[in-house]
Amino acid sequence: MTIDAQSGSLLDGSHSAARGWLAGIDRATWRRFFLAILALALALFLALYATALNQLGRYGLAAVVAAFSLLLTALVAIRVVPRLAKRTALRRWMAKIDYDFTREGAVYLAMIVIIAVAALNTGNNLLFIILSCLLAAVLASGVLSGIVLQGLELDLGLPDHVFAGQSVLARLRLQNRKQFFPTFSVTFSGHAGSRRKRKKQAAPSGPAILAQSVYLPYLPRRASLTHDVKLTFPKRGRYLQESLRVSTRFPFGFLRKTRNIPCARQALVLPTVEPTQKFLEVLPLIGNEMDSYLKGRGNDLYAIRDYQQSDSARHVDWKASARVRQLKVREFTREDERHVRLVFDARVPDARPETLERFEKAVTLCACLAWYFSETHAVISFATEGFETPMSPASQVLYPVLEKLALIEPVLAGGNDLFADSSRHPPYFQVILTHQPRESIPAGLRRSSYIVWMDSL
């Protein structure tokens, strides 16, 4: 019974596999293929029949039959062959391959031309044999390099958060799916194809992620490997990698054969958060403005901690210090002490290079401030054109803020009046980065904010 059950399960598996194979067949394509074969066979029969009629002296009928044979052949060539060619794997395989002659290949081709001319002029059989060997080497080079490039899959992995100007390790995973042949001497890079093809393609919507080349000497069949690549993104913004370019000069170096493998990866590069000179200058000023805006400390006891040199003597808790024989100070709560509203005004007066440069410096300064508030466990809100976060711990809104700053662009005219929104906002201390004239800022907003003027960056 067990053997019968196993044989029954095997039969069911084979039947399901056969049904799956039949379901995957393109019936319309096969029907068109057999009709084309039948039509060509009929055209061949008519051509032979026309030849026989011509030999019998029936020239008029022979011309009609031959014309019908040619018409049937042309109909197959025009209506059937192009549709079949679009569905063949060979055509798709050839469309992805690009050929470039190397310097060695050009020299080798010149040698072939010279030997061919000498063989035709002299009729020497030895020269014809040498010419045949040279041509066979070119053919073998093309076939082997084509096999090397087939069956490859590439994947590009990046960290979750990438910052401009900082080096990151990208992981390239190359997989060889060929059943019998290994891969030799391939180079992969982020270029989208040959120079000729790049001119025909539309301009990409963002710079490429991988701009350098990586060489791989050997990859066994049905194997995969990973390679770490050190990347540095110079600017913030979105980077796209639609395809990866794999090329090889194997085996003789006569041709450089290239194939584009789809990748479809994108990376959002956040603005740098490394402290800049302007940030170091602005930070103490922001602290002073915040202290003057917030009226002193509260009266509610928050905690008792060890004394530090920067603490005032009037906050020393003498009873607690006498009890543990160590200086202790009292910490008091203060409402809105760490509540900050960060406002970035993206409006600029013009699109001159110096204005755009100041805008980029302002984006970097804003990212540094957001990172600083996150490290100091502040509660912040961020507002810009069409985007605002609720007042939340900075660690929760940090990366949404940085992602918005990574994609923000200057606005030449119009836009929301962020100053009116800031004036109606609850009394939180605000840090505003703007390029607007100083006289356009309301007086009440100046008293409750620290304003960074972009034209001074």
C-alpha positions as CSV (number, residue, x, y, z in Angstrom):
1,M,0.0,0.0,0.0
2,T,2.9,2.4,0.8
3,I,4.5,1.7,-2.6
4,D,1.2,2.3,-4.4
5,A,0.7,5.5,-2.5
6,Q,4.1,6.8,-3.4
7,S,3.7,5.9,-7.0
8,G,0.3,7.6,-7.0
9,S,1.8,10.8,-5.5
10,L,4.6,10.7,-8.2
11,L,2.0,10.4,-10.9
12,D,0.0,13.3,-9.5
13,G,3.2,15.4,-9.3
14,S,4.1,14.6,-12.9
15,H,0.5,15.3,-14.0
16,S,0.6,18.7,-12.2
17,A,4.0,19.5,-13.7
18,A,2.7,18.6,-17.2
19,R,-0.4,20.8,-16.6
20,G,1.8,23.7,-15.5
21,W,4.0,23.3,-18.6
22,L,1.0,23.2,-20.9
23,A,-0.4,26.3,-19.2
24,G,2.8,28.2,-19.8
25,I,2.8,27.5,-23.6
26,D,1.9,30.4,-25.8
27,R,-0.7,28.7,-27.9
28,A,-1.2,31.6,-30.3
29,T,2.5,31.8,-31.0
30,W,2.8,28.1,-31.7
31,R,-0.3,28.2,-33.9
32,R,1.2,31.0,-35.9
33,F,4.5,29.1,-36.2
34,F,2.9,26.0,-37.6
35,L,0.8,28.0,-40.0
36,A,3.9,29.7,-41.2
37,I,5.6,26.4,-41.8
38,L,2.6,25.1,-43.7
39,A,2.5,28.2,-45.8
40,L,6.2,28.0,-46.6
41,A,5.8,24.3,-47.5
42,L,3.0,25.2,-49.9
43,A,5.1,28.1,-51.4
44,L,7.9,25.6,-52.0
45,F,5.6,23.2,-53.7
46,L,4.2,25.9,-55.9
47,A,7.7,27.0,-56.9
48,L,8.6,23.4,-57.9
49,Y,5.3,23.2,-59.8
50,A,6.0,26.4,-61.6
51,T,9.5,25.1,-62.6
52,A,7.8,22.0,-64.0
53,L,5.3,24.0,-66.0
54,N,8.1,26.2,-67.4
55,Q,9.9,23.1,-68.6
56,L,6.7,21.9,-70.3
57,G,6.4,25.2,-72.2
58,R,3.3,26.6,-70.3
59,Y,4.9,29.9,-69.5
60,G,1.8,31.9,-68.7
61,L,0.6,29.4,-66.1
62,A,4.1,29.0,-64.7
63,A,4.4,32.7,-64.2
64,V,1.1,32.9,-62.3
65,V,2.0,30.0,-60.0
66,A,5.5,31.4,-59.4
67,A,3.9,34.8,-58.6
68,F,1.5,33.2,-56.2
69,S,4.4,31.3,-54.5
70,L,6.3,34.6,-54.1
71,L,3.2,36.4,-52.7
72,L,2.7,33.6,-50.2
73,T,6.3,33.8,-49.1
74,A,6.2,37.6,-48.8
75,L,3.0,37.4,-46.7
76,V,4.7,35.0,-44.2
77,A,7.8,37.2,-44.1
78,I,5.8,40.4,-43.4
79,R,2.9,39.2,-41.2
80,V,4.2,36.2,-39.3
81,V,8.0,36.4,-39.0
82,P,8.2,39.8,-37.1
83,R,5.7,38.6,-34.5
84,L,7.5,35.4,-34.0
85,A,10.8,37.2,-33.7
86,K,9.5,39.4,-30.9
87,R,8.7,36.3,-28.8
88,T,12.0,34.4,-29.4
89,A,14.5,34.3,-26.6
90,L,17.3,34.6,-29.1
91,R,16.2,38.1,-30.2
92,R,15.9,39.3,-26.6
93,W,19.4,37.8,-25.8
94,M,21.0,39.6,-28.8
95,A,19.3,42.9,-28.0
96,K,21.0,43.1,-24.6
97,I,24.5,42.7,-25.9
98,D,26.8,45.6,-27.0
99,Y,30.1,45.1,-28.8
100,D,33.1,47.4,-28.8
101,F,36.4,46.7,-30.5
102,T,39.5,47.0,-28.2
103,R,42.9,48.2,-29.4
104,E,44.1,44.6,-29.5
105,G,41.0,43.6,-31.5
106,A,41.6,46.4,-34.0
107,V,45.2,45.2,-34.5
108,Y,44.0,41.6,-34.8
109,L,41.4,42.6,-37.4
110,A,44.0,44.5,-39.4
111,M,46.2,41.4,-39.5
112,I,43.2,39.4,-40.7
113,V,42.6,41.9,-43.6
114,I,46.3,41.8,-44.6
115,I,46.4,37.9,-44.6
116,A,43.1,37.8,-46.5
117,V,44.4,40.1,-49.2
118,A,47.7,38.1,-49.4
119,A,45.8,34.8,-49.6
120,L,43.5,36.0,-52.4
121,N,46.4,37.4,-54.4
122,T,48.8,34.4,-54.1
123,G,46.3,31.6,-53.8
124,N,48.5,30.0,-51.1
125,N,46.6,27.3,-49.2
126,L,48.7,27.8,-46.1
127,L,47.6,31.5,-45.9
128,F,43.9,30.3,-46.3
129,I,44.4,27.9,-43.4
130,I,46.0,30.7,-41.2
131,L,43.1,33.0,-42.2
132,S,40.6,30.3,-41.2
133,C,42.2,29.9,-37.8
134,L,42.2,33.6,-37.2
135,L,38.5,33.9,-38.1
136,A,37.7,30.9,-35.9
137,A,39.4,32.6,-33.0
138,V,37.1,35.7,-33.5
139,L,34.1,33.4,-33.6
140,A,35.2,31.5,-30.5
141,S,35.8,34.8,-28.7
142,G,32.3,36.0,-29.5
143,V,30.6,32.8,-28.4
144,L,32.6,32.3,-25.2
145,S,32.1,35.9,-24.1
146,G,28.4,35.7,-24.8
147,I,28.2,32.6,-22.6
148,V,30.1,34.3,-19.8
149,L,27.6,37.2,-19.7
150,Q,24.5,35.0,-19.7
151,G,22.7,33.8,-16.6
152,L,24.0,36.6,-14.3
153,E,21.9,38.4,-11.7
154,L,23.1,41.4,-9.8
155,D,21.7,43.0,-6.6
156,L,22.8,46.2,-4.9
157,G,22.3,46.6,-1.2
158,L,22.6,49.9,0.7
159,P,22.3,50.9,4.4
160,D,19.0,52.3,5.6
161,H,20.4,55.8,6.1
162,V,23.0,57.4,3.9
163,F,24.4,60.8,4.5
164,A,26.1,63.1,2.0
165,G,29.9,63.3,2.2
166,Q,30.1,60.1,4.4
167,S,31.5,56.9,3.1
168,V,29.2,53.8,3.2
169,L,29.6,50.2,2.3
170,A,27.3,49.0,-0.5
171,R,27.0,45.3,-0.9
172,L,26.9,43.9,-4.5
173,R,25.6,40.4,-4.8
174,L,26.4,38.6,-8.0
175,Q,24.8,35.2,-8.8
176,N,25.6,32.9,-11.7
177,R,22.6,30.8,-12.6
178,K,24.2,28.9,-15.5
179,Q,24.0,25.1,-15.1
180,F,27.3,24.1,-16.7
181,F,29.5,27.2,-17.4
182,P,31.4,29.4,-14.9
183,T,31.9,33.1,-15.4
184,F,35.4,34.5,-16.0
185,S,36.8,38.0,-16.0
186,V,33.7,40.3,-15.7
187,T,33.6,44.0,-14.8
188,F,30.4,45.6,-13.5
189,S,29.7,49.2,-13.0
190,G,26.8,51.6,-12.8
191,H,27.0,53.0,-16.3
192,A,23.8,52.5,-18.3
193,G,25.4,51.0,-21.4
194,S,27.6,51.9,-24.3
195,R,28.2,55.5,-25.4
196,R,26.1,55.0,-28.5
197,K,23.1,53.7,-26.5
198,R,23.4,56.4,-23.8
199,K,22.8,59.1,-26.5
200,K,19.5,57.4,-27.5
201,Q,18.2,56.9,-24.0
202,A,16.3,59.6,-22.1
203,A,18.2,61.5,-19.3
204,P,17.8,59.8,-16.0
205,S,15.9,61.5,-13.2
206,G,18.8,61.3,-10.8
207,P,22.5,60.5,-10.6
208,A,23.6,56.9,-10.5
209,I,24.4,55.2,-7.3
210,L,27.4,53.2,-8.5
211,A,29.8,55.2,-10.5
212,Q,32.9,53.1,-10.2
213,S,33.9,49.7,-11.7
214,V,34.4,46.4,-9.8
215,Y,36.3,43.5,-11.4
216,L,35.5,39.9,-10.7
217,P,38.0,37.3,-12.0
218,Y,36.0,34.1,-11.5
219,L,32.5,32.9,-10.4
220,P,31.7,29.2,-10.4
221,R,28.5,27.8,-12.0
222,R,25.4,27.9,-9.9
223,A,27.2,30.0,-7.2
224,S,27.0,33.5,-5.8
225,L,29.3,35.9,-4.0
226,T,29.1,39.3,-2.4
227,H,31.4,42.2,-2.8
228,D,31.6,45.3,-0.6
229,V,32.1,48.6,-2.4
230,K,32.9,51.8,-0.6
231,L,30.7,54.6,-1.9
232,T,30.6,58.4,-1.2
233,F,27.7,60.5,-2.3
234,P,28.8,64.2,-2.7
235,K,25.4,65.8,-2.5
236,R,22.0,65.2,-0.9
237,G,19.0,64.0,-3.0
238,R,17.7,61.0,-4.7
239,Y,20.1,58.6,-6.5
240,L,18.8,56.0,-9.0
241,Q,20.3,52.8,-10.4
242,E,18.1,51.5,-13.1
243,S,20.6,49.0,-14.4
244,L,24.1,47.7,-13.8
245,R,26.5,47.2,-16.7
246,V,28.4,43.9,-16.9
247,S,31.2,43.7,-19.5
248,T,34.0,41.2,-20.3
249,R,36.9,40.9,-22.7
250,F,37.2,37.1,-22.2
251,P,38.9,35.1,-23.6
252,F,41.3,36.9,-26.0
253,G,40.5,40.6,-25.4
254,F,39.5,41.3,-29.1
255,L,36.0,42.5,-28.2
256,R,34.5,44.1,-25.1
257,K,31.1,42.7,-24.8
258,T,28.6,44.4,-22.5
259,R,25.2,43.6,-21.1
260,N,22.9,45.7,-19.0
261,I,21.2,43.9,-16.1
262,P,18.1,45.6,-14.6
263,C,18.6,46.7,-11.0
264,A,15.8,49.3,-10.2
265,R,17.3,50.6,-6.9
266,Q,17.1,54.0,-5.4
267,A,18.8,55.7,-2.5
268,L,17.8,58.8,-0.6
269,V,21.0,60.6,0.5
270,L,20.3,62.7,3.6
271,P,22.1,66.1,4.1
272,T,25.3,65.9,6.2
273,V,25.0,66.3,9.9
274,E,28.6,66.9,10.6
275,P,29.0,70.1,12.6
276,T,30.0,73.0,10.4
277,Q,31.7,76.2,11.4
278,K,28.5,78.1,11.1
279,F,26.7,75.6,13.3
280,L,29.4,76.0,16.0
281,E,28.9,79.7,15.8
282,V,25.1,79.6,15.9
283,L,24.6,77.0,18.6
284,P,25.7,79.2,21.6
285,L,23.6,82.1,20.3
286,I,20.6,79.9,20.1
287,G,21.2,78.8,23.7
288,N,21.4,82.4,24.9
289,E,18.3,83.4,23.0
290,M,16.4,80.4,24.4
291,D,17.5,81.2,28.0
292,S,16.4,84.9,27.7
293,Y,13.0,83.9,26.1
294,L,12.2,81.3,28.9
295,K,11.7,83.2,32.1
296,G,14.0,81.6,34.6
297,R,13.6,78.2,36.1
298,G,10.4,76.7,37.7
299,N,9.8,75.8,41.3
300,D,9.0,72.1,40.9
301,L,11.7,69.8,42.1
302,Y,12.7,67.4,39.4
303,A,15.7,65.4,40.8
304,I,18.7,65.6,43.1
305,R,22.1,64.8,41.4
306,D,25.8,65.1,42.0
307,Y,27.3,68.6,41.9
308,Q,29.1,69.7,38.8
309,Q,31.5,72.7,38.3
310,S,29.0,74.5,36.1
311,D,26.2,74.4,38.8
312,S,25.3,77.4,40.8
313,A,25.9,77.3,44.6
314,R,22.4,78.4,45.3
315,H,21.1,75.1,44.0
316,V,23.1,73.0,46.4
317,D,20.9,70.8,48.6
318,W,22.8,71.0,51.9
319,K,20.7,68.4,53.7
320,A,21.2,65.8,51.1
321,S,24.9,66.7,50.8
322,A,25.4,66.3,54.6
323,R,23.6,63.0,54.6
324,V,25.8,61.4,51.9
325,R,28.9,63.5,52.6
326,Q,29.0,64.7,49.0
327,L,27.8,67.8,47.3
328,K,24.3,67.4,45.8
329,V,22.3,69.9,43.7
330,R,18.6,70.2,43.0
331,E,17.2,70.2,39.5
332,F,13.9,72.0,38.8
333,T,11.5,71.6,36.0
334,R,10.8,74.4,33.5
335,E,7.9,74.4,31.1
336,D,8.8,74.4,27.4
337,E,12.6,74.3,28.2
338,R,13.3,71.8,25.5
339,H,10.4,72.6,23.1
340,V,11.7,74.0,19.9
341,R,10.0,74.7,16.6
342,L,12.4,74.5,13.7
343,V,11.2,76.5,10.6
344,F,12.9,76.3,7.2
345,D,11.7,78.9,4.7
346,A,12.6,77.6,1.2
347,R,11.7,80.9,-0.6
348,V,14.6,82.5,-2.4
349,P,14.7,85.8,-4.3
350,D,16.6,84.5,-7.4
351,A,18.3,81.5,-8.9
352,R,21.9,82.8,-9.0
353,P,24.7,80.3,-8.1
354,E,25.6,82.2,-4.9
355,T,22.0,82.1,-3.8
356,L,21.7,78.4,-4.4
357,E,25.0,77.8,-2.6
358,R,23.7,79.7,0.5
359,F,20.5,77.7,0.3
360,E,22.5,74.4,0.4
361,K,24.4,75.7,3.4
362,A,21.1,76.5,5.1
363,V,19.9,73.0,4.5
364,T,23.0,71.6,6.0
365,L,22.7,73.9,9.0
366,C,19.1,72.9,9.5
367,A,20.0,69.2,9.4
368,C,22.8,69.8,12.0
369,L,20.3,71.5,14.3
370,A,17.8,68.7,14.0
371,W,20.5,66.2,14.8
372,Y,21.7,68.2,17.8
373,F,18.1,68.5,19.2
374,S,17.8,64.8,18.8
375,E,21.0,64.1,20.8
376,T,19.9,66.5,23.5
377,H,16.5,64.7,23.8
378,A,14.6,67.9,22.9
379,V,11.0,68.0,21.8
380,I,10.8,69.6,18.4
381,S,8.5,70.5,15.5
382,F,9.6,71.1,12.0
383,A,7.8,73.2,9.4
384,T,8.6,74.1,5.8
385,E,6.7,74.5,2.5
386,G,3.7,72.1,2.6
387,F,5.2,70.0,5.4
388,E,5.0,70.2,9.2
389,T,5.5,67.6,12.0
390,P,3.7,67.6,15.3
391,M,5.6,68.6,18.5
392,S,7.2,65.3,19.3
393,P,10.5,63.9,20.8
394,A,13.2,64.8,18.3
395,S,14.3,61.1,18.0
396,Q,10.9,60.2,16.6
397,V,10.8,62.9,13.8
398,L,14.5,63.2,13.1
399,Y,14.6,61.0,10.0
400,P,11.3,62.3,8.5
401,V,12.8,65.8,8.9
402,L,16.1,64.8,7.3
403,E,14.3,63.0,4.4
404,K,12.3,66.2,3.8
405,L,15.5,68.2,3.8
406,A,17.1,65.8,1.4
407,L,14.5,66.5,-1.2
408,I,13.7,70.2,-0.5
409,E,14.2,72.6,-3.4
410,P,14.3,76.4,-3.4
411,V,11.0,78.2,-4.3
412,L,11.5,81.3,-6.4
413,A,8.1,82.9,-5.8
414,G,4.9,82.3,-3.9
415,G,4.6,79.6,-1.3
416,N,3.1,79.5,2.1
417,D,3.6,82.4,4.5
418,L,5.4,80.5,7.2
419,F,5.9,83.6,9.2
420,A,2.1,84.0,9.7
421,D,1.8,80.4,10.8
422,S,4.8,80.9,13.1
423,S,3.1,84.0,14.7
424,R,-0.1,82.0,15.4
425,H,1.8,79.0,16.8
426,P,1.8,78.3,20.5
427,P,4.5,80.0,22.5
428,Y,7.4,77.7,21.7
429,F,10.9,79.0,21.1
430,Q,11.5,78.9,17.3
431,V,14.6,78.7,15.2
432,I,13.9,80.1,11.7
433,L,16.1,79.9,8.6
434,T,15.0,82.3,5.9
435,H,16.2,84.4,3.0
436,Q,13.5,87.0,3.3
437,P,14.3,90.7,4.1
438,R,14.7,91.5,7.7
439,E,11.9,94.1,7.7
440,S,9.4,91.5,6.6
441,I,9.7,89.6,9.9
442,P,7.0,90.5,12.5
443,A,8.4,92.1,15.6
444,G,6.6,89.7,17.9
445,L,8.1,86.8,16.0
446,R,11.6,88.2,16.4
447,R,11.2,88.3,20.2
448,S,10.3,84.6,20.4
449,S,12.7,83.3,17.8
450,Y,16.3,83.0,16.7
451,I,16.5,83.8,13.0
452,V,19.3,82.6,10.7
453,W,19.6,84.8,7.6
454,M,20.6,82.7,4.6
455,D,22.3,85.7,2.9
456,S,24.8,85.7,5.8
457,L,25.9,82.0,5.3
